[in-house]
């Protein structure tokens, strides 16, 4: 799965010019200009060999005024049609449309209607996790997924922390993506059933116990907290490698547990246990 460049349209706002045709970026290195349009985005993702392609969109960072959100959403819908036309007929590959509209229920509904009329293989909910906070995000997810077709995957972009993921799945989300497992691993942060653990903290310096005694990843099976603390503080590359390995393992287990709970009709029990484990906090200091 590849993104279209739409996030960079937002995050590099100070280095780009936005028009109906697309976006022109100015390189922060040498000042050269680079154009990206719906058609060019489809071409790049095809050349990358993507299985799941995202249509090219634009969204403002939140908070933003309603007029700005409305104009952005309608531009994204016009770009969605152009993306669909440029994508063409590619058996074995999928194109997802991206719902926009900020936190506004009526604008989200308008966006969902436009995307459904165009027709996509799956539907993403974009424009969240861009500064609005968890409460506002969940408020939007209380209605946004239900506006999209039930017989297609519903994908929340850019999320996120484990409690964000559980809350999103509870509200009808099927897919998510985030850099957090690897970014956290590189900075000494580990995600466990009992919450986040900062391996930089001195409390781990002489702790022979594993990061998580119930985890079967190589970092937990073969290394102690003391070792992980040491290589993190020493700046050794293996620190980020092992913690990223652990974080990815934890995230995969979390997703698997949710799939099993949904299949068994026991998601509420899973959610209660998930929050109880996190509330217990990390293991006591030696």
C-alpha positions as CSV (number, residue, x, y, z in Angstrom):
1,X,0.0,0.0,0.0
2,X,1.3,3.4,-0.9
3,X,0.1,6.9,-0.1
4,X,-0.4,9.4,-2.9
5,X,1.6,12.4,-1.7
6,X,-1.5,14.0,-0.2
7,X,0.0,14.1,3.3
8,X,3.0,16.0,2.0
9,X,0.7,18.5,0.4
10,X,-0.4,19.3,4.0
11,X,2.9,18.9,5.9
12,X,5.0,20.8,3.4
13,X,2.5,23.7,3.1
14,X,5.3,26.3,3.3
15,X,7.1,24.8,0.3
16,X,4.3,24.3,-2.1
17,X,1.9,26.0,-4.4
18,X,-1.6,24.6,-4.7
19,X,-3.8,24.9,-7.8
20,X,-6.7,23.0,-9.4
21,X,-4.3,21.1,-11.5
22,X,-2.1,19.9,-8.7
23,X,0.7,20.9,-6.4
24,X,4.2,22.3,-7.2
25,X,6.8,21.7,-4.5
26,X,9.9,23.7,-4.0
27,X,12.9,21.6,-2.9
28,X,14.3,22.6,0.5
29,X,17.7,21.4,-0.8
30,X,18.3,23.3,-4.0
31,X,15.1,25.2,-4.7
32,X,14.1,23.1,-7.7
33,X,10.4,22.6,-8.5
34,X,8.6,19.3,-8.6
35,X,5.0,19.0,-9.8
36,X,2.5,16.4,-8.5
37,X,-1.0,16.0,-9.9
38,X,-3.6,13.2,-9.6
39,X,-2.4,11.7,-12.9
40,X,1.3,11.9,-11.9
41,X,0.6,10.4,-8.5
42,X,-1.2,7.4,-10.2
43,X,1.8,7.0,-12.5
44,X,4.4,7.0,-9.6
45,X,2.4,4.5,-7.6
46,X,2.1,2.2,-10.6
47,X,5.9,2.4,-11.2
48,X,6.4,1.5,-7.5
49,X,4.3,-1.6,-8.1
50,X,1.7,-0.8,-5.4
51,X,-1.0,-3.4,-4.7
52,X,-3.2,-0.8,-3.0
53,X,-3.0,2.7,-4.4
54,X,-4.4,5.9,-2.8
55,X,-6.1,8.6,-4.8
56,X,-4.4,12.1,-4.7
57,X,-6.1,14.4,-2.1
58,X,-5.6,17.6,-0.1
59,X,-6.5,18.3,3.4
60,X,-5.9,21.1,5.9
61,X,-4.4,20.6,9.3
62,X,-6.9,20.9,12.1
63,X,-8.2,23.2,13.5
64,X,-9.3,25.0,10.3
65,X,-12.4,27.1,9.5
66,X,-15.3,25.4,7.8
67,X,-14.9,27.3,4.5
68,X,-11.3,26.1,4.1
69,X,-12.4,22.5,5.0
70,X,-15.2,22.6,2.5
71,X,-13.1,24.0,-0.4
72,X,-10.4,21.4,0.3
73,X,-12.9,18.5,0.4
74,X,-14.5,19.4,-2.9
75,X,-11.1,19.9,-4.6
76,X,-10.2,16.4,-3.3
77,X,-13.3,14.9,-4.8
78,X,-12.5,16.4,-8.2
79,X,-9.0,15.0,-7.8
80,X,-10.5,11.6,-6.8
81,X,-12.3,11.4,-10.2
82,X,-9.1,12.3,-12.0
83,X,-7.3,9.7,-10.0
84,X,-9.9,7.1,-10.9
85,X,-9.7,8.0,-14.6
86,X,-5.9,7.9,-14.6
87,X,-5.7,4.6,-12.6
88,X,-7.7,2.7,-15.3
89,X,-8.4,-1.0,-15.3
90,X,-5.6,-2.9,-13.5
91,X,-6.7,-6.4,-12.4
92,X,-5.0,-7.5,-9.2
93,X,-4.5,-3.9,-8.0
94,X,-6.9,-1.7,-5.9
95,X,-7.6,2.0,-5.8
96,X,-8.9,3.6,-2.6
97,X,-10.8,6.9,-2.4
98,X,-10.2,9.2,0.5
99,X,-13.1,10.8,2.5
100,X,-12.4,14.3,3.6
101,X,-14.5,16.9,5.4
102,X,-12.7,17.6,8.7
103,X,-14.9,17.0,11.7
104,X,-18.1,18.2,9.9
105,X,-20.7,15.4,9.6
106,X,-22.5,17.0,6.6
107,X,-19.2,17.6,4.7
108,X,-18.1,14.0,5.4
109,X,-21.4,12.8,4.1
110,X,-21.1,14.8,0.9
111,X,-17.6,13.4,0.4
112,X,-18.7,9.8,1.0
113,X,-21.5,10.3,-1.5
114,X,-19.1,11.7,-4.2
115,X,-16.6,8.8,-3.7
116,X,-19.3,6.1,-3.8
117,X,-20.6,7.6,-7.0
118,X,-17.1,7.4,-8.5
119,X,-16.6,3.8,-7.3
120,X,-13.5,2.6,-5.5
121,X,-12.2,-0.8,-4.3
122,X,-11.9,0.6,-0.7
123,X,-12.4,3.8,1.1
124,X,-10.1,5.7,3.4
125,X,-11.0,8.2,6.1
126,X,-8.4,11.0,5.7
127,X,-8.0,14.3,7.4
128,X,-7.8,12.9,11.0
129,X,-4.8,12.4,13.3
130,X,-3.7,15.9,12.1
131,X,-3.9,17.8,15.4
132,X,-7.6,17.4,16.5
133,X,-7.0,15.1,19.5
134,X,-8.4,11.7,20.3
135,X,-11.8,12.8,21.6
136,X,-12.5,14.8,18.5
137,X,-11.2,12.0,16.3
138,X,-13.4,9.4,18.0
139,X,-16.4,11.8,17.7
140,X,-15.9,11.9,13.9
141,X,-15.4,8.1,13.7
142,X,-18.8,7.7,15.5
143,X,-20.4,8.6,12.1
144,X,-17.8,8.7,9.3
145,X,-17.3,4.9,8.8
146,X,-21.1,4.4,8.6
147,X,-21.2,6.9,5.7
148,X,-19.0,4.6,3.5
149,X,-20.0,1.3,1.8
150,X,-20.1,-1.6,4.2
151,X,-18.9,-4.1,1.6
152,X,-15.6,-2.4,1.0
153,X,-12.5,-2.0,3.4
154,X,-12.6,1.1,5.5
155,X,-9.1,2.5,6.2
156,X,-8.1,5.1,8.8
157,X,-5.0,6.9,7.7
158,X,-2.2,7.8,10.0
159,X,-3.3,6.0,13.2
160,X,-1.8,5.3,15.5
161,X,-1.3,4.5,19.2
162,X,-2.7,1.2,20.5
163,X,-5.7,2.9,22.3
164,X,-6.4,4.9,19.1
165,X,-6.5,1.6,17.1
166,X,-8.8,-0.2,19.5
167,X,-11.2,2.7,19.6
168,X,-11.1,3.0,15.8
169,X,-11.9,-0.7,15.3
170,X,-14.7,-0.4,17.8
171,X,-16.2,2.2,15.5
172,X,-16.0,0.2,12.3
173,X,-12.4,0.7,10.9
174,X,-10.8,-2.3,9.2
175,X,-7.3,-1.0,8.3
176,X,-4.8,1.5,9.7
177,X,-1.2,2.6,9.1
178,X,1.3,4.5,11.1
179,X,5.1,5.0,11.5
180,X,4.8,4.8,15.3
181,X,6.2,1.2,15.9
182,X,9.4,2.1,14.1
183,X,9.7,5.7,15.1
184,X,9.1,4.8,18.8
185,X,11.6,2.0,18.5
186,X,14.3,4.3,17.2
187,X,13.8,6.7,20.2
188,X,13.8,4.1,22.9
189,X,10.0,3.7,23.3
190,X,8.4,0.3,23.5
191,X,4.7,-0.5,23.4
192,X,3.5,-3.3,25.6
193,X,0.2,-4.7,27.0
194,X,0.8,-2.6,30.1
195,X,1.4,0.6,28.2
196,X,4.5,2.5,26.9
197,X,7.9,1.8,28.3
198,X,10.8,4.3,28.0
199,X,14.0,2.2,27.9
200,X,16.1,5.4,28.4
201,X,15.0,5.6,32.0
202,X,17.6,4.7,34.6
203,X,15.2,2.3,36.4
204,X,15.9,-0.3,33.7
205,X,19.7,-0.1,34.0
206,X,20.1,-3.2,36.3
207,X,16.9,-5.0,35.4
208,X,17.5,-8.6,34.2
209,X,13.8,-9.2,33.3
210,X,12.6,-9.1,29.7
211,X,10.7,-6.1,28.4
212,X,7.5,-8.2,28.4
213,X,7.6,-11.7,29.8
214,X,4.5,-12.7,27.8
215,X,6.0,-11.5,24.5
216,X,7.7,-14.0,22.1
217,X,9.6,-11.5,20.0
218,X,13.4,-11.9,19.8
219,X,13.9,-8.7,21.9
220,X,11.9,-10.2,24.8
221,X,13.1,-13.8,24.4
222,X,16.8,-13.1,24.2
223,X,17.6,-9.7,25.8
224,X,17.0,-8.1,29.2
225,X,15.8,-4.6,30.0
226,X,19.2,-3.8,31.2
227,X,20.8,-4.7,27.9
228,X,18.1,-2.7,25.9
229,X,18.7,0.3,28.2
230,X,22.5,0.0,27.7
231,X,22.4,-0.1,23.9
232,X,19.8,2.6,23.7
233,X,21.9,5.0,25.9
234,X,25.0,4.0,24.0
235,X,23.4,4.9,20.7
236,X,23.9,1.4,19.3
237,X,22.0,0.7,16.1
238,X,20.8,-2.6,17.5
239,X,18.7,-0.7,20.1
240,X,16.3,0.7,17.4
241,X,16.3,-2.6,15.6
242,X,15.3,-4.7,18.6
243,X,12.7,-2.2,19.9
244,X,11.2,-1.8,16.4
245,X,11.0,-5.6,16.1
246,X,9.2,-5.8,19.5
247,X,6.8,-3.0,18.6
248,X,5.8,-4.5,15.3
249,X,5.3,-7.9,17.0
250,X,3.1,-6.2,19.6
251,X,1.0,-4.4,17.0
252,X,0.6,-7.6,15.0
253,X,-0.5,-9.5,18.1
254,X,-2.9,-6.6,19.0
255,X,-4.5,-6.8,15.6
256,X,-4.8,-10.6,15.7
257,X,-6.4,-10.5,19.1
258,X,-9.0,-8.0,17.9
259,X,-9.8,-10.2,14.8
260,X,-10.2,-13.2,17.1
261,X,-12.4,-11.2,19.5
262,X,-14.6,-10.0,16.6
263,X,-15.0,-13.5,15.2
264,X,-16.0,-14.8,18.6
265,X,-18.4,-12.0,19.3
266,X,-16.4,-10.9,22.3
267,X,-14.9,-7.5,21.3
268,X,-16.4,-5.8,24.4
269,X,-14.6,-8.2,26.7
270,X,-11.4,-7.8,24.8
271,X,-11.6,-4.0,25.0
272,X,-12.2,-4.1,28.8
273,X,-9.2,-6.4,29.3
274,X,-7.1,-4.2,27.0
275,X,-7.8,-1.1,29.0
276,X,-7.4,-2.9,32.4
277,X,-4.0,-4.2,31.4
278,X,-2.8,-0.7,30.4
279,X,-4.2,0.9,33.6
280,X,-2.1,-1.5,35.6
281,X,1.0,0.2,34.3
282,X,4.5,-1.2,33.8
283,X,5.9,-3.9,36.1
284,X,7.2,-2.7,39.5
285,X,10.8,-1.5,39.7
286,X,13.3,-4.0,41.1
